[in-house]
Amino acid sequence: MAYPEPQVADREMVKVNPTPRKPRVLLAASGSVAAIKFGNLCHCFSEWAEVKAVATKASLHFIDRASLPKDLKLYTDEEEWSSWGKIGDSVLHIELRRWADIMVIAPLSANTLGKIAGGLCDNLLTCVVRAWDYSKPMFVCAKYKA
């Protein structure tokens, strides 16, 4: 039995990306002492990906901003609450989730894990998680004392 030739999709419907880009990784840190190593993590990912970072207020106690890559944009709660002025303005956590191809939360504290499990979104990190498009991967690296 002969099968019909496969039809090529209409050229206008096919999106072609002529120049491949690096993957976009959104790194996030919550308030665990393991956030001391967040700068190292950012450098490692920056070698092969475009990276933006989110840090909770508690994680900033452990992160040495001087250890971060020079071109890394580190977003905090202040940008989330101050960037929006009126209806129609862009919302930071929505823009970050649209930008990213993947999200990595490392370290994930017990406190932030509890917030995520309960659906709370009282900081930038938890707002991004709540709005995340789960057709895209998200990895969490829990680090806390039990």
PyMOL commands that set and color helices and strands:
alter all, ss='L'
color gray80, all
select helices_A, chain A and resi 33-46+59-61+65-67+77-82+92-99+110-118+124-131
alter helices_A, ss='H'
color red, helices_A
select strands_A, chain A and resi 24-29+50-55+73-75+102-108+138-142
alter strands_A, ss='S'
color yellow, strands_A
deselect
rebuild
show_as cartoon
